[in-house]
Amino acid sequence: MSVSHEERLSPLRQFFDKALYTESFYSWTGTTSLGQYFQFSLASIMIGL
């Protein structure tokens, strides 16, 4: 099943800039920002395809 670029980015649209770019804004992201967390996660998924 092919997932489009837009479908992969869709979950990010619900977050505001401060949540995306502030390190440790959400404790579960550790010391990274939510944007970095998504970037690393998506890169791992794309490599696995």
Contacts in CASP RR format, 6 or more apart in sequence:
PFRMAT RR
TARGET T0000
AUTHOR 0000-0000-0000
METHOD contacts of the structure
MODEL  1
MSVSHEERLSPLRQFFDKALYTESFYSWTGTTSLGQYFQFSLASIMIGL
8 42 0 8 1.000
8 45 0 8 1.000
11 38 0 8 1.000
12 20 0 8 1.000
12 35 0 8 1.000
12 38 0 8 1.000
15 34 0 8 1.000
18 25 0 8 1.000
19 25 0 8 1.000
19 26 0 8 1.000
19 34 0 8 1.000
20 33 0 8 1.000
20 34 0 8 1.000
20 35 0 8 1.000
21 33 0 8 1.000
21 34 0 8 1.000
21 35 0 8 1.000
22 33 0 8 1.000
23 31 0 8 1.000
23 32 0 8 1.000
23 33 0 8 1.000
24 30 0 8 1.000
24 31 0 8 1.000
24 32 0 8 1.000
24 33 0 8 1.000
25 33 0 8 1.000
25 34 0 8 1.000
26 34 0 8 1.000
29 36 0 8 1.000
29 37 0 8 1.000
32 40 0 8 1.000
END
